[in-house]
Amino acid sequence: MRLNWQAHDTKKLHLVATAPYEYDVNDPNYVMFLTEEDMKEVWEWCAINNCGTRTSFDTFKFRTKKQITMFLLRWA
């Protein structure tokens, strides 16, 4: 599974999961929805690295621009 940030109408960015080993990720109509299990890996990484706080299912809050950069570098 891959997690990618994509632009959205109502939000600046949101996470989209894709499974490149099963589907054609070049198909612009393909989107796989995230599950709680998918988000658990992101949340655990944030906790281990003291980088942001999870505020809802797919929303994280950061204290500094450095934390945002670290997060985006890891999960881009």
N, C-alpha and C positions, 0 to 999 in steps of 0.2 A: 504494500500500500504506500502511496505517496500523499503527503499533505502539501497543498499549494495555496498560496494567497491569491485571491482574485477580487477584482473590483465588483461592486454591487450597487444597485440603484440607491438604496437607502443607507448603506454603510460604506465607509471608505474601503475596507478590506474584509474578507471573510475566508475562512478555511474551506477548501474543497478536497475531498479524498478521492483518489483514483487508484485503480488497480492495473498497472501497466502490463502485468504478466497475464491477464485474462482478457483485456479489452483493448481496442484501438484508442489510445489516448489522444491521437490526432483528430479524432472525431469530435467536432465542437459541441455536439449534442450529448456527449457522454458525461455524466456526473454521478458519482457515488456519494451518498449522504454519510456524514460522520455518525459514529455511534459513541456511546459513553466509553466503551473500551478504547476506541481510537483516541479520544481526548485524554484518557488516563495517562498515556505516554507523554503527552505534552505537559500535563499538569505535574507529573513526577519530575520531569526535567526542570521545570520552573522551580519546584521546591528544592531539589538538590543544588541548583545553581543560584538560589536566592535571587531569582530574576522574574519579578512580576508576581501578581496574585490573580488567581482565577476568580472572577466575579460572577460568572454564569456559565452555561454550557460551553460556549465557544468564545467567551470574552475574557480578556486578561487586562489587568491594570498595571502600569509600570511607573516607577518613581522617577526615572531619569531617561534621557535619550540613549545613554549607554546600554541600559537594560533593553530598550526597544530594539536597538541595533543587534545586540546579542541574540535576542529572540528571533528576529527576522533572518539573521544569518543561519541560525540552526534550523528553522522551520520553513525556509523559503524553498 
